[in-house]
Amino acid sequence: MFVQRLAGEAYLRLLDLQDAGEVFALTDASRDHLRRWLPWVDFTRTVADSEAFIASSLEQFARGLGFQAGIWRGGTLCGVAGMHPIDRANRQGSIGYWIGAAYEGQGLITLACQAVLDEAFTRYGLHRMELRAAAGNERSQAVARRLGFTREGVVRDAEWLYDHYVDHVVFGMLEEEWRRAGRREGE
Ligand SMILES: CC(C)(COP(=O)(O)OP(=O)(O)OC[C@H]1O[C@@H](n2cnc3c(N)ncnc32)[C@H](O)[C@@H]1OP(=O)(O)O)[C@@H](O)C(=O)NCCC(=O)NCCS
């Protein structure tokens, strides 16, 4: 299990089954905010659904295919950030995230994503990370730009969101780009 400090009292910690109640409560408190862009919200109806998500993410972690972590601040769960299962053959991964409505606009997601990218490019030795945001999800696209991703294109009708398709704007970051950005910050 890993813990990564972000800033101040904020940290990223691997989700565990005991967190299911908090993950569900945060989801439940932010339904309208989350369901606009995330396809699983309406299917998350009880704590058991959050538990099933965490169980599958722990299996993913155990198989070396990435992880899902809680974004915590002072012991309170604020959101979730992690990776979709890694494509090992091509050393590619994809980042995903959401934040509770009450914690939006405070920079927690940008910090958490930086930590996820660190893990992806160091611990997992990936070559490329992808970030997909729905066309129209301006806040998520702003996160990609803030992190230094390159906009690569649009996949049409890439995702079914309850009653309509959305296009995905695809952003990518290569390992050497991430390393260069790190060096710049350190200079
Ligand atoms: C997309 C989403 C995760 C973005 O969250 P967010 O809180 O806007 O993202 P950040 O944590 O990077 O915060 C950025 C904001 O904090 C501010 N900020 C404050 N301190 C900051 C810091 N240290 N670093 C970066 N930004 C900081 C920025 O100026 C920015 O402000 P703005 O709201 O005026 O633009 C959020 O809107 C969300 O959960 N949406 C619903 C689910 C979703 O769309 N998930 C992604 C699917 S692809």
The ligand as a Tripos MOL2 file, in Angstrom:
@<TRIPOS>MOLECULE
LIG
   48    50     1     0     0
SMALL
NO_CHARGES

@<TRIPOS>ATOM
      1 C1        -12.7640   17.3780  -13.7280 C.3       1 LIG1
      2 C2        -12.5410   17.6720  -12.2370 C.3       1 LIG1
      3 C3        -11.8900   16.4620  -11.5780 C.3       1 LIG1
      4 C4        -11.6250   18.9040  -12.1300 C.3       1 LIG1
      5 O1        -11.4810   19.2450  -10.7700 O.3       1 LIG1
      6 P1        -10.8630   20.6580  -10.3520 P.3       1 LIG1
      7 O2        -11.0590   20.8030   -8.8970 O.co2     1 LIG1
      8 O3        -11.3660   21.7180  -11.2620 O.co2     1 LIG1
      9 O4         -9.3240   20.4560  -10.7140 O.3       1 LIG1
     10 P2         -8.0280   20.9850   -9.9310 P.3       1 LIG1
     11 O5         -7.8750   20.2350   -8.6790 O.co2     1 LIG1
     12 O6         -6.9260   20.9300  -10.8930 O.co2     1 LIG1
     13 O7         -8.3910   22.4730   -9.5590 O.3       1 LIG1
     14 C5         -8.2200   23.4990  -10.4870 C.3       1 LIG1
     15 C6         -8.7050   24.8040   -9.9050 C.3       1 LIG1
     16 O8         -8.0950   25.0070   -8.6370 O.3       1 LIG1
     17 C7         -7.2960   26.1950   -8.6880 C.3       1 LIG1
     18 N1         -6.0890   25.9130   -7.9100 N.ar      1 LIG1
     19 C8         -5.8890   26.3340   -6.6520 C.ar      1 LIG1
     20 N2         -4.7150   25.8860   -6.2180 N.ar      1 LIG1
     21 C9         -4.1660   25.1580   -7.2190 C.ar      1 LIG1
     22 C10        -2.9520   24.4250   -7.3430 C.ar      1 LIG1
     23 N3         -2.0590   24.3570   -6.3590 N.pl3     1 LIG1
     24 N4         -2.7180   23.7520   -8.4940 N.ar      1 LIG1
     25 C11        -3.6100   23.7970   -9.5070 C.ar      1 LIG1
     26 N5         -4.7810   24.4790   -9.4370 N.ar      1 LIG1
     27 C12        -5.0580   25.1650   -8.2940 C.ar      1 LIG1
     28 C13        -7.0600   26.4660  -10.1450 C.3       1 LIG1
     29 O9         -6.8190   27.8230  -10.3840 O.3       1 LIG1
     30 C14        -8.3480   26.0080  -10.7450 C.3       1 LIG1
     31 O10        -9.3020   27.0110  -10.4990 O.3       1 LIG1
     32 P3        -10.5670   27.3530  -11.4540 P.3       1 LIG1
     33 O11       -11.6650   26.5320  -10.8390 O.co2     1 LIG1
     34 O12       -10.7770   28.7900  -11.2920 O.co2     1 LIG1
     35 O13       -10.2130   26.9400  -12.8440 O.co2     1 LIG1
     36 C15       -13.8780   17.9850  -11.5220 C.3       1 LIG1
     37 O14       -14.5200   19.0570  -12.1660 O.3       1 LIG1
     38 C16       -14.8320   16.7810  -11.4730 C.2       1 LIG1
     39 O15       -14.7210   15.9160  -10.6030 O.2       1 LIG1
     40 N6        -15.7850   16.7340  -12.4340 N.am      1 LIG1
     41 C17       -16.7590   15.6340  -12.4980 C.3       1 LIG1
     42 C18       -16.1000   14.2900  -12.8080 C.3       1 LIG1
     43 C19       -15.1920   14.3610  -14.0100 C.2       1 LIG1
     44 O16       -15.4430   15.0790  -14.9590 O.2       1 LIG1
     45 N7        -14.0860   13.5740  -13.9740 N.am      1 LIG1
     46 C20       -13.1160   13.5500  -15.0490 C.3       1 LIG1
     47 C21       -13.5660   12.6780  -16.1540 C.3       1 LIG1
     48 S1        -12.4150   12.7620  -17.5240 S.3       1 LIG1
@<TRIPOS>BOND
     1     1     2 1
     2     2     3 1
     3     2     4 1
     4     2    36 1
     5     4     5 1
     6     5     6 1
     7     6     7 2
     8     6     8 1
     9     6     9 1
    10     9    10 1
    11    10    11 2
    12    10    12 1
    13    10    13 1
    14    13    14 1
    15    14    15 1
    16    15    16 1
    17    15    30 1
    18    16    17 1
    19    17    18 1
    20    17    28 1
    21    18    19 ar
    22    18    27 ar
    23    19    20 ar
    24    20    21 ar
    25    21    22 ar
    26    21    27 ar
    27    22    23 1
    28    22    24 ar
    29    24    25 ar
    30    25    26 ar
    31    26    27 ar
    32    28    29 1
    33    28    30 1
    34    30    31 1
    35    31    32 1
    36    32    33 2
    37    32    34 1
    38    32    35 1
    39    36    37 1
    40    36    38 1
    41    38    39 2
    42    38    40 1
    43    40    41 1
    44    41    42 1
    45    42    43 1
    46    43    44 2
    47    43    45 1
    48    45    46 1
    49    46    47 1
    50    47    48 1
@<TRIPOS>SUBSTRUCTURE
     1 LIG1         1 GROUP 0 **** ****
